[in-house]
Amino acid sequence: MKDYKKLSFWVKSHLFAKEIYQVTKSFPDSENYGITSQLRRAALSIPTNIVEGCGRESKKELKRYLVIASGSAAEVEYLLFFASEIELINKNQHTELNGKVIAIKKMLTSYKNKI
């Protein structure tokens, strides 16, 4: 078992999920059960899967959950692109948020490769 709170990529993904929740507050009510929900769930899935992997008994299981977290990060990357395309977020927001999720993906991959 590993203390997830000491992992820099967990900290970044936790803060990122909170930021996604803030950004999606401005989305129209008509999207509450659409992209708002999907983007929030995918963003929250990143730190949640890191936590779950850290709570497992083996490195193999931890790696599996890091892969799942990476998949969620890829989903967020697409959803941000889509949100930008339909003008729910502006280009600057997209660039900033996309850069953060890509950095998280890189950190996840790097850590997964080390264990």
N, C-alpha and C positions, 0 to 999 in steps of 0.2 A: 504494500500500500504506500502510495506517494502523497505528500501534502501538495495538493494542486494549487493552493494559495501562494506557494513559493515559485510557481512557474510563470515566467514573464509572458508567455503566449496565452496563458489562462487569464492573467490580469488584462492584457490587451483585448482579448475576446470578450471578457466580461464588460469592460468599458464600451467596447464597440456595440454589444447588444443593447446596452442602455442608450447609446446614441441613436441606434436604429429606432428604438421605441420613441424617442423624442422627435426624430425626423418624421416618423409616420403619423404623429399626432396631427400634422397639417394635411394629411391625405383626406380626400372627400369621404363623407360618411358612406357613400355608395360603394366604397372599396373596403369597408370594415371586414367583410367576409371574403374578400378577394386578395389583392396584392398586399394590403396592410397586414392581414393575418399571416399570409404565407411568408412575407419578408420577416416579420417578427419571430415566427416559429423557427425559421431557418437560422436567423442570427442567434437566437437563444440556444439553439441546438449545438452550436459550436462550443461554448464553455460547458454546457451540460454534459456533452459527450466526453470532454476532457475530464471532468469530475468523475463521471462514471468509470472511465478507464483507469483513473488513479485509484479507485476503490476496489479494483479487481485484484486477484491473487497473483497474476503472472504478467510478465512483460509482453507475452504474445497477446493476451487480452487487452492490455493497454494499447498496443499497436493497432489492434482492431478498432478500438474506439477513436483513436487518433485519425484513422482512415475515414471513419464515419464523420468526424468533425470536419475533416478536409472536404468531404463531399457536401456537407452543409455550407461550408464557406464558398464552394463553387456555385451552389444554388443561390446564395446571397449575391455573388458577383453577377450572375445573370439577371436576377430580379432588380438589382440596381440599374443595370443597363436598360432593362425594360421600363422601369419607372422613369428613367431619363428620356427614353424614346417617346413616352406618352405624356411627358412634361409634368410628372408628379414631383420630380426634383429637377433642379437646374443643373447645368453642365458643371458648374463649380462644385456643387454638392456631390455630384456623381464622381468627379475626379478625386475629391478628398476621401469619400467613403470607399470607393473602389481601391484606392491606394492602401487604405487600412486593411481591407479584407485580403488583398494580395499579400501584404506583409504577414498577416496571420497565417495564411496558407503556407508561406515559405518557412515560417517558424515551426509549424506543425510538421512539415516534411523533414526539416533538419533534425528535430528532436526524435522523430520516428526512426530516422536513419541511424541515430546514435545509440538507440537501445536495442 
